């Protein structure tokens, strides 16, 4: 994570609801024929698997927060649902955060 962040002064994190993220990952696994020893064949997921996925999601975001803070990287968090629903407004917010002139993208 630090290797990825090192050359940057700013970063934008697109964050998704962890439950939506989990459902999307399961669908992706099924689409590509990965049932994880039959776990997903019945469209059920063991509680332990859900807990592990949620823990991984949380730990990744905590690690990103800590790394950005320690490395003095300005981190902007954008909600996936906001980006989807308000694409133009959210994109403009990202562009402004990244230091682009506010006139960029006005003609969409």
Buried (B, 14 or more C-beta within 10 A) or exposed (E): EEEEBEEEEEBEBEBBEBEEBBEEEBEEBBEEEEEEEEBBEEEEBEEEBBEEBBEEBEEEBEEBEEBBEEBEBEBBEBBBEBBEEEEEEBBBBBBBBBEEEEEEBEEE
